[in-house]
Amino acid sequence: MTTPRFAVAAIGNAIVDILAHADDAFLAGRGMAKGGMMLIDGPTADSLYEAMGPAIEASGGSAANTAAGIASLGGAVAYVGKVNGDLLGKVFTHDIRAIGVHFDTPALTDGPATARCMVLITPDAERTMNTYLGACTRMTPDDIDETVIADAAVTYVEGYLWDQPDAKQAILKAAKAARAAGRKVALSLSDAFCVDRHRAEFLDLIATSVDILFANEQEICHLYGVASFDEAVEKVRGQVGLAALTRGAAGSVVVTADQTVEVVAHVPDAVVDTTGAGDLYAAGFLHGLTTGRPLTDCARLGGLCAAECISHVGPRPQVSLADLVKRHLG
């Protein structure tokens, strides 16, 4: 097998995040489930934007954040995501290319605007997301370049994409291409509410097409319909080659058929905004995995990247993660 050009090819919703602080009453008054992600339409997005406080705009999207993290770690990474050729689409395209990510998905020339996510950060640093998918809904199998997928050691997919039928077919096409090339497929469950919407299909996808699974404690428990994390660990064991499960301040657990690796969390100086923590954990973990590090080091890398992410507002690293790793892990 030839050496892949890319460590990871990430596929996801290309979104510009709009982040603002809010209190619990603001969320409750609008029927938002704290810590979750809700899909909204264009008029609702406009109304919420008007009601939000001062905001910061930052290119985001779950898999795009992971791609940004891998690039910051020094890994070669490609990204597939759909934007419009509007102002926000140009901002997203510039940002992801400027950090060294290969991105050449054709932009829409008409139709829905580039996606945006209103992220409300409460005083406890929890983030609640309201997402207008816009142009993301126009991703199709035609956007999957099978030569790029075949040239990536791992194809990483965010579960959020499963909400769109055409994007679902794009995922299946990418997974088939990766498998045909002898590469790995990774899936992030993305959100507990997303898991609830697609539990049966996710279980089938994991059984047939996924080698590496990323989930947090709530997501993995929802996937298997169990009340305890320990039960979920035993359910996932053997269902997928490798599961990397995050537990916030409690660290992470890596599960294989015959191993359970527990790693403590890397503690940041302050917890400011948890947006993107899971995305950056995946970045660190995948970078470790594709550079041949043992599973314990992969989890430590993930924890270190997640800690940097939650120490500031915004879902992408603000320092060189490669330099951060040299200082802390060598």
Summary of the structure (lengths in Angstrom):
residues: 330
radius of gyration: 18.2
end to end distance: 29.6
largest distance: 55.8
contacts: 1229
relative contact order: 0.15
helix: 45%
strand: 22%
